[in-house]
Amino acid sequence: MPSAHPPLIAVIGPVEPALLAAWTTHYRALGIERFHLAFHFPEHVPDAWRHQLVAASHELGITPTAVSTGPWHEHTNTHLREALREQAGTGWHLLADADEFQTYPAPLPEVIAQAEAAGSPVVGGLMLDRVAADGQLAHWSPATGLDHAFPLGGHLTHRLLHGDPRKIVLVQSGIAVASGNHRAPGHKPDPGALACVHHFKWRSGVLEDLRRRVERFSTGQWAEHTPAVRDEASRLLEHVGRHGGRIDVADPRLAFRRVALNRLPDGWAAEARTIASHWRRPTRADSRR
């Protein structure tokens, strides 16, 4: 009988220790007890930051499975993730990046039971980008929390960056998952029961990360399969360049509104179904917009 609360599988980069603590607290509140984590640090990350984050993991009661350094090739995350899934064993796995906080329409055991009853080995989610009220790429304090620092949720990834907002959030062992946890080839999640994946990427420091990503993928220092990742980064950099270093939260296309981690956004089931069902990979014309 599969565990009602699956292990969490995550490959984590150089995030701030406070984000790791908030992320761990969030998933423990969902009932997660087992964390299979791999930390990977690109070459530019100072040793002190690496040691501090690994130490923070131990303080949270989590012993990392692997800690590595080196280029962040497009395949790096996938290779590390698959090693973690192998270690986690059979049953369901929960997949989440360190800046992804998932909110479900029901407790995890119920979500998994519903998928099993439908004969599906996957459960899907849809990303909702969280930003500061004024669109700044802000610092945040653990004392005030992520909901207070980034109260708005909208569709930046989907509608501005032309990225894939779909996520595989729960998957049975043995089922292949594509890079970025966006798809499970051959398996379609129920579009009427999508988790909300609150995406807290747009914090202070992200612009430097995106510029580095564009430069290293463009020069070949980091290997890529397609230019999609750096194209998305370039679109964000261009956007904030036009808006004084901020995300334009007033743009009606992005549908920013106040949301919170402890409940699904109003009308989420219909909204997520529509977006997930109609999303298509961008065309060449889209890439020039």
HUVEN-V681060 format. One line per field, one symbol per residue. burial: b if it has 9 or more other C-alpha atoms within 8 Angstrom, else e. A space follows every 50 residues. Layout:
burial=???
This chain:
burial=eeeebbbbbbbbebbebebbbbbbebbbeeebeebbbbbbbbeebeeebb ebbbebbbeeeeebeeeeeeebbbbebbebbeebbeebeebbbbbbebbb bbbbbeebeebbeebbeeebbbbbbbbbbbbbbebbbbebeeeebbbebb bbbbbbbbbbbbbbbbbbbbbbbeeebbbebbbbeebebebebbbbbbbb ebbeebeeebbebbebbeeeebbbeeeeebbbbbbbbebbbebebbbebe eeebbbeebbbeebeeebbeebbeebeeeeeeeeeebee
